[in-house]
């Protein structure tokens, strides 16, 4: 293939916890991943519940994006799409942050709404699984969590809720390990924040869009998640049991667990509580992990 005719692009998902880079090339009308990496920037730490991006978080973002830009250009991907999500869209200093990144790093950030985020997530996930039955996509973020009910006809319902794990960590002062009554307190808060969205849903299959669900996979299987382009089923009983283990684990146990990436070691129990709450509320009986999410949908 003539190198001059190869089209390469980079997409960066500027998540509240993690920045995700995807570099891909267009071959015969289809995008092929050639590189991906992530950085636990923790953009929402120190300010998300005050609707601010803290100065130390901005410095971490600049460092990560400078590296991502260098990597992208090393692959010949000079067109970079950077997408800002929950922490950025809610920040009072959003414009200051976006302008600073543009000036200091040379990357222009497009800030999207929660609805647009849900659309991108669906576009990514639908490339990995056949919606032969109605399925609920769940994307656990640091600032927000998106839920998309879809079938073969497309999106049926969607919502973006500000119930991200970074928000929870900074909003509640829970003990280590969590006490059962604190789990109930968080579940009641989730119920209140969900605005009745789940009350009318009839769905038995849950699809987790990368992120925390990758950690769940690695905890279940005690192995690094393989590179894949299709969704994979998580054995339900093992998955459900692992959620319980994670919810009541101690910080010390998570700190030494090699299957939990550093950015998730403090927040993993909250991701598990949210997931278990959705499973119980809807009567979910099948759980899947999709390797694709926002950045693949945006691509």
C-alpha positions as CSV (number, residue, x, y, z in Angstrom):
1,X,0.0,0.0,0.0
2,X,1.3,3.5,-0.9
3,X,2.2,5.2,2.4
4,X,1.2,8.5,0.9
5,X,-2.4,7.4,0.5
6,X,-2.8,6.0,4.1
7,X,-5.2,8.1,6.2
8,X,-4.4,8.0,9.9
9,X,-6.3,9.8,12.7
10,X,-6.1,10.0,16.5
11,X,-9.0,10.3,18.9
12,X,-8.5,11.3,22.5
13,X,-11.2,10.8,25.1
14,X,-10.6,13.3,27.9
15,X,-12.4,11.4,30.7
16,X,-12.8,12.6,34.2
17,X,-10.5,9.9,35.5
18,X,-8.7,8.6,32.4
19,X,-7.5,10.1,29.2
20,X,-7.7,7.5,26.4
21,X,-5.8,7.7,23.1
22,X,-6.7,5.7,19.9
23,X,-4.6,5.9,16.7
24,X,-6.1,4.3,13.7
25,X,-5.7,4.1,9.9
26,X,-8.3,3.8,7.2
27,X,-7.9,0.7,5.1
28,X,-10.5,-0.2,2.4
29,X,-13.1,1.9,4.0
30,X,-12.6,0.5,7.5
31,X,-10.7,1.9,10.5
32,X,-8.0,-0.3,11.9
33,X,-6.5,0.3,15.4
34,X,-2.7,0.7,15.3
35,X,-2.1,2.1,18.7
36,X,-3.9,2.8,22.0
37,X,-2.9,3.8,25.5
38,X,-4.4,5.5,28.5
39,X,-3.3,7.8,31.3
40,X,-4.9,8.1,34.7
41,X,-5.0,11.9,34.7
42,X,-7.6,12.2,37.4
43,X,-8.9,15.4,35.9
44,X,-11.9,15.6,38.3
45,X,-9.9,15.2,41.5
46,X,-10.0,18.3,43.8
47,X,-12.7,20.1,42.0
48,X,-15.4,18.2,40.2
49,X,-18.1,18.7,42.8
50,X,-17.3,22.4,42.9
51,X,-17.5,22.5,39.1
52,X,-13.9,23.4,38.7
53,X,-10.8,21.8,37.2
54,X,-8.0,22.2,39.7
55,X,-4.6,23.6,38.8
56,X,-2.7,20.4,39.5
57,X,-5.2,18.5,37.4
58,X,-4.6,20.9,34.5
59,X,-0.9,20.3,34.7
60,X,-1.5,16.6,34.6
61,X,-3.7,17.0,31.6
62,X,-1.1,19.1,29.8
63,X,1.6,16.5,30.4
64,X,-0.6,13.6,29.2
65,X,-1.8,15.5,26.1
66,X,1.7,16.6,25.1
67,X,2.7,12.9,25.2
68,X,-0.4,11.8,23.3
69,X,0.2,14.4,20.6
70,X,3.8,13.3,20.2
71,X,2.8,9.6,20.0
72,X,0.0,10.3,17.5
73,X,2.3,12.3,15.2
74,X,5.0,9.5,15.4
75,X,2.4,7.3,13.8
76,X,1.6,9.9,11.1
77,X,-1.7,10.9,12.7
78,X,-1.6,14.6,12.5
79,X,-5.4,15.0,12.7
80,X,-6.3,14.7,16.4
81,X,-9.9,14.8,17.6
82,X,-10.0,15.5,21.4
83,X,-13.3,15.1,23.1
84,X,-14.0,16.7,26.5
85,X,-16.6,14.9,28.7
86,X,-18.2,15.3,32.2
87,X,-15.5,17.1,34.2
88,X,-14.8,19.6,31.4
89,X,-18.4,20.2,30.3
90,X,-19.5,21.0,33.9
91,X,-16.5,23.2,34.8
92,X,-16.9,26.9,35.4
93,X,-13.3,27.3,34.1
94,X,-14.0,25.2,31.0
95,X,-13.1,28.0,28.5
96,X,-9.9,28.8,30.4
97,X,-8.9,25.1,30.4
98,X,-9.7,24.5,26.7
99,X,-7.8,27.7,25.6
100,X,-4.8,26.8,27.8
101,X,-4.6,23.3,26.2
102,X,-5.0,24.8,22.7
103,X,-2.2,27.4,23.4
104,X,0.2,25.2,25.4
105,X,-0.2,21.8,23.7
106,X,-1.7,22.7,20.3
107,X,-4.7,20.4,20.6
108,X,-8.3,21.8,20.2
109,X,-10.9,20.2,22.5
110,X,-14.5,19.7,21.5
111,X,-16.7,19.6,24.6
112,X,-19.7,17.4,24.2
113,X,-23.0,17.0,26.0
114,X,-24.1,14.0,27.9
115,X,-26.5,13.0,25.2
116,X,-23.7,13.3,22.6
117,X,-21.4,11.2,24.8
118,X,-24.1,8.5,25.0
119,X,-24.4,8.5,21.2
120,X,-20.7,8.1,20.7
121,X,-20.6,5.2,23.2
122,X,-23.4,3.5,21.4
123,X,-21.7,3.9,18.0
124,X,-18.6,2.3,19.5
125,X,-20.3,-0.6,21.2
126,X,-22.5,-1.5,18.3
127,X,-19.4,-2.4,16.3
128,X,-18.7,-5.2,18.8
129,X,-22.0,-7.0,19.4
130,X,-25.2,-7.9,17.6
131,X,-28.2,-6.4,19.4
132,X,-30.3,-9.5,18.8
133,X,-32.1,-8.7,22.0
134,X,-32.6,-5.3,23.7
135,X,-29.5,-4.5,25.7
136,X,-28.5,-1.8,28.2
137,X,-25.0,-0.3,27.6
138,X,-23.4,1.1,30.7
139,X,-20.3,3.3,30.6
140,X,-18.9,4.0,34.1
141,X,-17.0,7.3,34.1
142,X,-15.4,9.4,36.7
143,X,-17.8,12.3,36.3
144,X,-20.9,10.7,34.6
145,X,-22.3,7.3,33.8
146,X,-24.1,6.8,30.5
147,X,-26.9,4.3,30.0
148,X,-28.1,3.4,26.5
149,X,-30.9,1.0,25.8
150,X,-30.6,-0.3,22.3
151,X,-31.7,-3.0,19.9
152,X,-31.1,-3.7,16.2
153,X,-33.2,-0.7,15.3
154,X,-30.8,1.6,17.2
155,X,-31.1,3.6,20.4
156,X,-34.4,3.3,22.3
157,X,-33.6,5.3,25.4
158,X,-30.5,7.0,26.8
159,X,-29.4,9.1,29.7
160,X,-26.2,10.6,31.1
161,X,-26.2,10.9,34.9
162,X,-23.7,12.7,37.1
163,X,-23.0,9.7,39.2
164,X,-19.4,9.1,38.3
165,X,-17.0,7.4,40.7
166,X,-14.8,10.4,41.2
167,X,-17.9,12.5,42.2
168,X,-18.9,9.7,44.6
169,X,-15.4,9.5,46.1
170,X,-15.2,13.2,46.8
171,X,-18.9,13.6,47.9
172,X,-19.1,10.8,50.5
173,X,-16.8,10.2,53.5
174,X,-17.1,6.4,53.7
175,X,-15.1,4.1,55.9
176,X,-12.6,1.5,54.8
177,X,-13.9,-1.1,54.2
178,X,-17.4,0.0,53.4
179,X,-20.1,-0.9,55.9
180,X,-23.3,-2.4,54.6
181,X,-25.4,0.6,55.7
182,X,-23.0,2.8,53.7
183,X,-23.7,0.7,50.6
184,X,-27.4,1.2,51.1
185,X,-26.8,5.0,51.5
186,X,-25.1,5.1,48.2
187,X,-27.7,2.9,46.5
188,X,-30.4,5.3,47.8
189,X,-28.4,8.2,46.3
190,X,-28.2,6.5,43.0
191,X,-31.9,5.9,43.1
192,X,-32.5,9.6,43.7
193,X,-30.1,10.7,41.0
194,X,-31.4,8.3,38.3
195,X,-34.7,10.2,38.0
196,X,-36.8,7.1,37.5
197,X,-35.0,6.2,34.2
198,X,-34.8,2.5,35.1
199,X,-38.4,2.1,36.3
200,X,-39.9,1.4,32.9
201,X,-37.0,-0.6,31.3
202,X,-37.4,-4.3,30.4
203,X,-34.0,-5.7,29.7
204,X,-31.9,-8.7,30.8
205,X,-28.5,-8.1,29.1
206,X,-26.0,-5.5,30.3
207,X,-23.0,-4.5,28.2
208,X,-20.2,-2.7,30.0
209,X,-18.3,-0.3,27.7
210,X,-14.6,-0.9,28.4
211,X,-13.3,1.1,31.4
212,X,-14.3,-0.4,34.8
213,X,-15.6,-3.5,33.0
214,X,-12.1,-4.2,31.8
215,X,-11.0,-4.3,35.4
216,X,-13.9,-6.6,36.3
217,X,-12.8,-9.0,33.5
218,X,-9.2,-9.1,34.8
219,X,-10.4,-9.6,38.4
220,X,-12.6,-12.5,37.3
221,X,-10.0,-14.2,35.1
222,X,-6.7,-13.1,36.8
223,X,-5.3,-12.3,33.4
224,X,-4.7,-9.2,31.3
225,X,-7.6,-8.5,29.0
226,X,-6.8,-9.7,25.5
227,X,-6.8,-7.3,22.5
228,X,-10.2,-7.9,20.8
229,X,-12.7,-6.3,18.5
230,X,-15.8,-8.2,19.7
231,X,-17.7,-8.1,23.0
232,X,-17.1,-11.0,25.3
233,X,-19.5,-12.5,27.8
234,X,-18.6,-12.2,31.5
235,X,-19.7,-15.4,33.4
236,X,-22.6,-14.0,35.4
237,X,-22.2,-15.9,38.7
238,X,-18.5,-15.2,38.8
239,X,-19.0,-11.6,37.9
240,X,-21.7,-11.0,40.5
241,X,-19.6,-12.7,43.2
242,X,-16.6,-10.5,42.2
243,X,-18.7,-7.4,42.6
244,X,-19.5,-8.3,46.2
245,X,-15.8,-9.1,46.9
246,X,-14.8,-5.7,45.5
247,X,-17.5,-3.7,47.3
248,X,-16.3,-4.9,50.7
249,X,-12.6,-5.0,49.9
250,X,-10.1,-2.8,51.8
251,X,-8.0,-0.1,50.3
252,X,-4.9,-2.2,51.3
253,X,-6.2,-5.2,49.5
254,X,-6.9,-3.2,46.3
255,X,-3.5,-1.5,46.5
256,X,-1.7,-4.8,46.1
257,X,-4.1,-6.3,43.6
258,X,-2.3,-6.3,40.2
259,X,-5.5,-6.5,38.3
260,X,-6.8,-3.1,39.4
261,X,-5.1,-0.2,37.7
262,X,-3.9,2.6,39.9
263,X,-6.6,5.2,38.9
264,X,-9.3,2.7,40.0
265,X,-7.9,1.4,43.3
266,X,-9.8,4.0,45.4
267,X,-13.0,4.1,43.2
268,X,-13.5,0.4,42.3
269,X,-16.0,-0.4,45.1
270,X,-18.2,2.5,43.9
271,X,-18.1,1.1,40.3
272,X,-19.0,-2.3,41.7
273,X,-21.9,-0.9,43.8
274,X,-23.4,0.9,40.8
275,X,-23.1,-2.1,38.6
276,X,-24.7,-4.5,41.2
277,X,-27.4,-1.9,41.8
278,X,-28.3,-1.9,38.1
279,X,-28.2,-5.7,37.9
280,X,-30.6,-6.1,40.8
281,X,-32.9,-3.3,39.8
282,X,-33.5,-4.6,36.3
283,X,-33.1,-8.4,36.9
284,X,-30.1,-8.6,34.6
285,X,-29.1,-12.2,33.7
286,X,-26.4,-11.7,31.1
287,X,-23.3,-9.5,31.3
288,X,-20.9,-8.6,28.5
289,X,-17.8,-6.5,28.1
290,X,-17.4,-4.4,25.0
291,X,-13.8,-3.3,24.2
292,X,-15.1,-0.3,22.4
293,X,-16.6,2.9,23.8
294,X,-16.6,6.6,23.1
295,X,-13.3,7.0,21.2
296,X,-14.2,4.2,18.8
297,X,-17.6,5.7,18.2
298,X,-16.1,9.1,17.6
299,X,-13.6,7.7,15.1
